[in-house]
């Protein structure tokens, strides 16, 4: 009988250790999920900032071309032509 009692005590001890490890892992999981959410927010903010900087860069590039820079003159002409086509399309839609 004492062997059975020893086995039961050992099993209970092992189960308690497993529950302790489970609790620790659940706490660590919560912490890691928080870090993941924080990282996702940072990435989203950085992507937004990148898009804003790209937009500013394109505006600066166009302004430089309008000021006489030969570097981006072709892109600026294409953009202006595109804007003119859009305006013409709007005028056509309004006159119908």
One Martini backbone bead per residue (centre of mass of N, CA, C, O) as a GRO file, in nm:
protein
   96
    1UNK     BB    1   0.053   0.064  -0.018
    2UNK     BB    2   0.296   0.264  -0.008
    3UNK     BB    3   0.349   0.264  -0.311
    4UNK     BB    4   0.082   0.394  -0.393
    5UNK     BB    5   0.118   0.654  -0.228
    6UNK     BB    6   0.381   0.743  -0.368
    7UNK     BB    7   0.265   0.763  -0.650
    8UNK     BB    8   0.047   0.972  -0.585
    9UNK     BB    9   0.238   1.192  -0.479
   10UNK     BB   10   0.399   1.217  -0.740
   11UNK     BB   11   0.163   1.294  -0.920
   12UNK     BB   12   0.078   1.545  -0.763
   13UNK     BB   13   0.346   1.691  -0.795
   14UNK     BB   14   0.349   1.692  -1.106
   15UNK     BB   15   0.081   1.843  -1.140
   16UNK     BB   16   0.163   2.100  -0.991
   17UNK     BB   17   0.398   2.167  -1.178
   18UNK     BB   18   0.228   2.187  -1.437
   19UNK     BB   19   0.045   2.416  -1.337
   20UNK     BB   20   0.275   2.615  -1.292
   21UNK     BB   21   0.372   2.617  -1.586
   22UNK     BB   22   0.106   2.703  -1.709
   23UNK     BB   23   0.085   2.976  -1.569
   24UNK     BB   24   0.351   3.089  -1.676
   25UNK     BB   25   0.277   3.063  -1.978
   26UNK     BB   26   0.026   3.243  -1.970
   27UNK     BB   27   0.172   3.499  -1.879
   28UNK     BB   28   0.373   3.508  -2.114
   29UNK     BB   29   0.157   3.525  -2.334
   30UNK     BB   30   0.041   3.797  -2.251
   31UNK     BB   31   0.301   3.956  -2.286
   32UNK     BB   32   0.348   3.882  -2.587
   33UNK     BB   33   0.083   4.001  -2.692
   34UNK     BB   34   0.147   4.288  -2.609
   35UNK     BB   35   0.404   4.317  -2.778
   36UNK     BB   36   0.270   4.257  -3.048
   37UNK     BB   37   0.074   4.497  -3.044
   38UNK     BB   38   0.288   4.715  -3.022
   39UNK     BB   39   0.438   4.640  -3.283
   40UNK     BB   40   0.198   4.679  -3.474
   41UNK     BB   41   0.161   4.979  -3.414
   42UNK     BB   42   0.440   5.072  -3.501
   43UNK     BB   43   0.420   4.973  -3.791
   44UNK     BB   44   0.174   5.138  -3.870
   45UNK     BB   45   0.302   5.415  -3.813
   46UNK     BB   46   0.541   5.380  -4.010
   47UNK     BB   47   0.373   5.345  -4.268
   48UNK     BB   48   0.239   5.619  -4.252
   49UNK     BB   49   0.502   5.782  -4.257
   50UNK     BB   50   0.604   5.681  -4.528
   51UNK     BB   51   0.370   5.788  -4.698
   52UNK     BB   52   0.410   6.083  -4.622
   53UNK     BB   53   0.705   6.105  -4.726
   54UNK     BB   54   0.643   6.032  -5.017
   55UNK     BB   55   0.457   6.268  -5.070
   56UNK     BB   56   0.663   6.490  -5.005
   57UNK     BB   57   0.874   6.404  -5.211
   58UNK     BB   58   0.695   6.445  -5.462
   59UNK     BB   59   0.645   6.745  -5.413
   60UNK     BB   60   0.940   6.834  -5.419
   61UNK     BB   61   1.005   6.726  -5.697
   62UNK     BB   62   0.800   6.907  -5.845
   63UNK     BB   63   0.902   7.180  -5.746
   64UNK     BB   64   1.184   7.155  -5.868
   65UNK     BB   65   1.089   7.135  -6.159
   66UNK     BB   66   0.940   7.412  -6.164
   67UNK     BB   67   1.222   7.566  -6.086
   68UNK     BB   68   1.433   7.404  -6.308
   69UNK     BB   69   1.479   7.117  -6.277
   70UNK     BB   70   1.600   6.852  -6.480
   71UNK     BB   71   1.555   6.583  -6.329
   72UNK     BB   72   1.199   6.598  -6.309
   73UNK     BB   73   1.052   6.708  -6.566
   74UNK     BB   74   0.900   6.468  -6.690
   75UNK     BB   75   0.722   6.397  -6.444
   76UNK     BB   76   0.582   6.671  -6.430
   77UNK     BB   77   0.455   6.670  -6.708
   78UNK     BB   78   0.287   6.415  -6.664
   79UNK     BB   79   0.126   6.522  -6.423
   80UNK     BB   80   0.003   6.767  -6.561
   81UNK     BB   81  -0.138   6.609  -6.786
   82UNK     BB   82  -0.313   6.443  -6.596
   83UNK     BB   83  -0.461   6.683  -6.466
   84UNK     BB   84  -0.581   6.792  -6.726
   85UNK     BB   85  -0.748   6.542  -6.795
   86UNK     BB   86  -0.919   6.550  -6.538
   87UNK     BB   87  -1.041   6.829  -6.589
   88UNK     BB   88  -1.169   6.765  -6.861
   89UNK     BB   89  -1.351   6.541  -6.755
   90UNK     BB   90  -1.509   6.716  -6.556
   91UNK     BB   91  -1.618   6.916  -6.760
   92UNK     BB   92  -1.770   6.706  -6.927
   93UNK     BB   93  -1.955   6.611  -6.696
   94UNK     BB   94  -2.085   6.894  -6.639
   95UNK     BB   95  -2.197   6.944  -6.941
   96UNK     BB   96  -2.402   6.687  -6.937
   0.00000   0.00000   0.00000
